[in-house]
Amino acid sequence: MPIYEYYCENCQKKFEVIKGTAERGSNPCPSCKQEAKRLYSTFSFYFFNPFTKDGEGFTSKVVSNEKYKEMNRAIRER
């Protein structure tokens, strides 16, 4: 189930609610019970880069598909 983020203008607080996509409209504030406005937020993810020492960051290095599979195998065996 997705996590939706809301903002209550009365309390001036953000809060999150886990609920189905069919119920994603507005939601009452848990503090004051006034209708809160849904915020549109971005998602976050972890990008693993096998070409850097710590596995983070971006690179412009280009390798063949076979070399990439070989590198992934080596990383998994660590």
N, C-alpha and C positions, 0 to 999 in steps of 0.2 A: 504494500500500500504506500502511496506517496505521502510525503510530508509537505504540508502547505503552511506558508508563513502569513501571518495576519498582523495588522497594526490597528490599535485602538486609539482613536483621536481623543477620547475622553481621558484615558489614563496615560496616554502618550507612551505606550509600551508595545513592543513586538512580542508575539508568541507563536508557537508552532503547534499544528494539529495534524495527527495522522488519521487520514480517512480516505475513502474510496473516491474515484474520479467523478462519480455521479453526484457526490455531496460536496463538491469543492467550492461552491458559492460563498456567501458570507458566513461568518461564524460569530457567536456571541463571545465577548471578552470574558475570560475566567474570573477577573476581579470585579468588574462593575456590571457585567451582563449586557452591556450595550453592544449593538451590532458593530463588528470590526470589519475593516476593509482588507481584502486579500492583496498581498504583495506579490509581485512577480520577481522571483530571485533566480540567480544562476546556479547551476550545479557545480560541484567540484569533483575532481578526479585526481588520481595519482598516476603520473606518467613515468614509466620506468624506461630509462635510456641505457642500453647495454654498452654504449660507446664512451661513457664517462665513468670515472672511478667509483663514485658513490651511487650511480644509477639514476641521478636526477639531471634535469636540464635538457636542452635541445641541441641538436648538432646538424651539420649539413653533410656529414659523411655518408657516402653511398656504397653499399655492399651488395653482393649477389644474394639471392634468396637462400641458396645453399649455405653460404657463409653465415647468414643471419641465423639459420636453424642451428648451425654448429655452435655459434656463440650462445644461443639460448640454452642448448644442452649443457654447455660448460657452466653457465650461471646456475642452473638447477642442481647441478652436482656439487656445488659449494657447500 
